[in-house]
Amino acid sequence: MIILKFLLLLLLFGFLAIVVFLLSVWQQVRSGFRRFREQAGEQQTHVDGNVVIDRRSDEEAGKKIIPSDEGEYVDYETVGGE
């Protein structure tokens, strides 16, 4: 009976150790993704090879840069369409 209790406790502690380990790995993965998103958000490489670093906050980055009363309308015409 004592051996059975010992094995049950050993199994329980092993399970808890695995859960703690998996949670730790999950936290590391999440923090890695967060750092990657932050770095990717700061740098955007354009086709010509120039790197733009945007250090605006999320609120400022979501705002329109050009006011709605500015800009121009470009009329276009399809060529050779059916």
FENGI-V78199 format. One record per pair of residues at least 4 apart in sequence whose C-alpha atoms are under 7 Angstrom apart, sorted by the first residue. I is the first residue (numbers start at 1). J is the second residue. Records with the same first field share a line. If there is no record, write none. Layout:
I = J / J
This chain:
1 = 5
2 = 6
3 = 7
4 = 8
5 = 9
6 = 10
7 = 11
8 = 12
9 = 13
10 = 14
11 = 15
12 = 16
13 = 17
14 = 18
15 = 19
16 = 20
17 = 21
18 = 22
19 = 23
20 = 24
21 = 25
22 = 26
23 = 27
24 = 28
25 = 29
26 = 30
27 = 31
28 = 32
29 = 33
30 = 34
31 = 35
32 = 36
33 = 37
34 = 38
35 = 39
36 = 40
37 = 41
38 = 42
39 = 43
40 = 44
42 = 53 / 54 / 55
43 = 51 / 52 / 53 / 54
44 = 51 / 52 / 53
45 = 49 / 50 / 51 / 52
46 = 50 / 51
56 = 60 / 61
57 = 61
58 = 62
59 = 63
66 = 70
